[in-house]
């Protein structure tokens, strides 16, 4: 795996609560890690910028584990050094 962004640790470990909360928190953290993998980056970006709310979508995962999707997107944009509106263009 080629790292193209620094490690992102702003999403807390979500291992308090049910196994399902732990699982969906791990999905979000994996997608953040995927931003650093040149082979997975495009799919991860599309997942993060999607406005869908269905099961397994970024918005749904965040809601399930108690995170604000817009706050996570903003933090991602800041870590990547780009404006949130340009996240889709990375």
TORBANU-904974 format. One record per atom (N, C-alpha, C, CB): x, y, z. Coordinates in steps of 0.001 Angstrom, whole numbers, plus 500000, padded with zeros to 6 digits. Glycine has a CB too. Layout:
residues N
XYZ/...
END
This chain:
residues 90
500838498817500000/500000500000500000/500880501241500000/499048500001501213/500584502176499129/501315503427499058/500557504473499862/501510503883497585/501198505049500873/500555506083501681/500660507423500963/501195506166503094/499524508031500655/499543509333500021/498982510418500931/498765509289498730/498486510026502095/498056510992503091/498593510542504441/496502511134503117/498758511477505369/499217511068506690/498144510262507401/499606512290507528/498512509453508386/497505508695509131/496464509629509751/498174507848510228/495232509229509703/494140510041510242/493588509338511468/493016510276509177/493639510026512595/493183509394513835/492095510203514526/494352509200514782/491400511046513791/490385511885514430/489078511159514654/490137513108513603/488864510032514014/487651509253514264/487942508351515445/487208508420512998/487208508526516518/487497507752517725/487257506268517516/486653508248518883/487979505480518266/487700504048518290/486305503891518870/488778503245519128/485446503262518145/484064503107518593/483880501667519040/483042503487517462/484499501328520155/484372499961520648/483634499924521976/485747499319520794/482965500982522277/482111501035523451/480687500838522965/482276502387524238/480000499909523499/478626499683523079/478465498320522442/478183500762522115/477546498254521520/477201496976520906/478253496545519890/475834497064520238/478273495273519561/479183494807518506/478902495491517163/479066493287518346/477649495846516923/477299496519515677/477925497906515601/475783496620515539/477923498630516720/478553499951516746/480055499816516509/478279500665518093/480654498828517114/482081498571516893/482343498273515421/482568497395517771/481499497460514812/481651497092513408/481583498316512502/480579496085513008/480542499131512657/480368500269511746/481412501345511994/478969500864511897/481891501470513215/483016502370513470/484263501891512747/483289502481514973/484463500578512724/485610500007512015/485482500224510508/485740498506512324/484277500193509988/484058500446508561/484492501870508220/482564500223508179/484125502832509060/484519504224508815/486031504370508878/483853505167509834/486658503779509894/488122503870510012/488826503206508835/488589503227511319/488282502090508344/488890501426507193/488788502299505947/488223500066506944/487647502956505767/487490503834504609/488486504994504673/486046504372504532/488749505482505879/489752506543506028/491131505998505652/489762507100507488/491432504793506099/492703504170505711/492776503973504200/492882502820506427/491642503637503595/491608503416502150/491944504681501360/490239502905501738/491765505836501960/492166507073501281/493670507084501018/491766508304502119/494417506347501809/495856506288501640/496328505204500690/496493506090502950/495409504430500164/495748503355499237/495334503779497831/495054502015499646/496301503943496968/496024504453495626/494973503608494900/497312504494494808/494897502311495206/493917501434494548/492510501610495100/494336499986494696/492388502024496337/491080502140496996/490593503574497144/491141501504498351/491455504530496882/491157505935497168/489898506439496474/492320506790496763/489747506168495199/488593506695494465/487274506185495052/488689506310492984/487204504897495338/485975504331495923/485702504931497297/486082502794496031/486763505120498086/486587505702499421/486066507135499321/487917505673500203/486616507908498403/486160509294498233/484698509323497842/487004510026497175/484310508487496889/482895508448496491/481997508081497663/482689507450495348/482442507171498522/481647506782499681/481500507954500640/482286505582500399/482600508681500877/482549509815501800/481679510956501293/483939510326502058/481671511219500000/480938512383499496/479487512080499150/481629512930498281/479122510804499148/477756510438498814/476770511061499800/477603508916498797/475618511494499277/474586512057500156/473504511029500475/473953513296499510/473761509788500130/472791508727500399/472675508467501904/473193507434499664/471514507970502305/471252507655503708/470868506194503913/470153508549504242/471021505383502883/470618503987503014/471647503200503820/470428503352501631/471279501984504210/472138501131505028/473491500962504336/471470499747505279/474541501081505121/475946500959504689/476503502222504042/476079499818503720/475689503249503842/476219504501503301/477026505214504385/475067505416502777/477850506154503987/478643506919504946/477749507632505951/479527507932504218/476704508300505463/475802509025506372/475154508069507372/474711509773505571/474727506914506898/474094505929507780/475084505422508818/473535504752506965/476308505077508386/477326504580509322/477602505609510413/478632504240508573/477780506856510005/478044507909510996/476892508034511983/478284509257510299/475679508069511464/474516508172512350/474451506997513308/473226508250511533/474745505814512814/474668504611513630/475644504651514806/474940503388512775/476841505189514569/477844505211515642/477858506532516404/479221504946515068/476991507466516035/476884508715516771/477843509806516333/477092508451518193/478295509751515075/479171510794514546/478381511685513595/480399510176513825/478777512935513494/478177513870512551/478910513717511219/478249515354513082/478216513278510156/478903513058508886/479587514302508346/477933512552507871/478952515452508489/479561516684507982/480824517042508760/478561517841508052/480819516784510056/482018517058510862/483169516136510444/481711516879512373/482855514883510142/483897513954509690/484418514387508326/483353512500509625/483513514764507426/483947515252506106/484839516480506240/482728515586505225/484450517392507121/485248518602507322/486637518242507850/484536519566508297/486685517352508822/487979516937509374/488831516258508304/487776515987510573/488212515437507475/488938514801506380/489517515845505435/488021513846505613/488691516814505089/489144517867504183/490315518641504773/487998518821503863/490240518919506058/491333519637506719/492602518793506736/490935520024508153/492465517490507024/493632516611507045/494256516486505664/493248515233507569/493406516530504630/493906516421503258/494390517770502727/492816515862502341/494096518856503459/494526520184503049/493731520762501898/495952520147502678/492456520408501810/491611520919500743/490285521382501319/491389519851499658/489568522190500553/488242522641500978/487255521484500856/487768523861500132/486253521422501731/485287520313501688/484643520141500318/484206520531502724/484313521236499640/483656521144498336/484558520491497298/483235522529497857/485870520512497519/486794519940496557/487181518508496895/488026520790496470/486654517953497962/486984516573498322/486678515638497159/486205516136499580/485608515931496424/485226515078495305/486236515117494175/483875515482494788/487055516126494126/488002516278493017/489368515683493299/488161517724492684/489557515150494496/490878514613494868/491149513356494070/490959514315496393/
END
